[in-house]
């Protein structure tokens, strides 16, 4: 293998075998890893049967790789599982343009997940917050006691918050914030919420309701940005068009929804390949887009001298340990290919893929429109003819 790089020219032109050869050379895909990719996804029927219920088989999706990703100065070959044509090529193409201006830059907060404990019919909602906060440390300690192995590793319960949702009906919800490290963390947070509920009940009264994580982990956020030059995009008119498209999304929820769908296209595809809970990712992203009143775009593109700056921020609960990262050999292989150190780096890479997908879509929409290139790609796929450089909306 030469040095690991995501910049592999002519990759799309090869056969599947030739692409795997190229990954062997540039991204260390060899031996067992190669057979997982080529051999149907790395999920045996036995493993599938252990993962879910009433299993009768294994569902397949095309697995591709997005190239050209440089994120915080680090190369990443990004595995993507998706049935929609163009998404992988589009993300790769946008990442190539962004790379010319230094790639993507981002930051993820610590992995602070939110658990909720609900109370109904609480007698004194006015005093609830003060009573709970007076016992804050003891309650966090009870939570920590329910996840001792995480606490040993330096993670655990961090904070509480008390919210009165309906004073007349005595509806109070307590948020518990848990640092789940490199896990997605749902099970851990549910365990903590259940563990602290009886103590909270003594302080709040009423009826204990739900004890479950929130899929809007607003304290576990990732932010990414990138610059792209007018010339890389194909001229000032295209760059102006992308900025105008971004403004459209910020003015109109009907457009913002589609804008966000385009952003999530790439993020979800990578999340699926990497065995993440994409339902929770989707729920969190759209709920975040809707906080603060209206429904907003997850990303914006603004003019800067000579180009555009793209920025995005969203909550992202993704993990590098637990769940199918352990149970699914194909997911383990996808992680070996991607090379992320921890869950925070994974979040930054995934959000960068979202920004790349979003840029590619807006560039196509602001230019020749989506249909021409899209249909060309569909025809290409159908006829298995050679792809031309200028051929798809992905380009
Ligand atoms: C199609 O999957 C995604 C787009 O509709 C996104 C967008 O309109 O920005 C092209």
Boltz pocket constraint, residues with backbone or C-beta under 6 A from the ligand:
constraints:
  - pocket:
      binder: B
      contacts: [[A, 84], [A, 258], [A, 259], [A, 260], [A, 261], [A, 262], [A, 263], [A, 265], [A, 358], [A, 361], [A, 362], [A, 365], [A, 370]]
      max_distance: 6.0
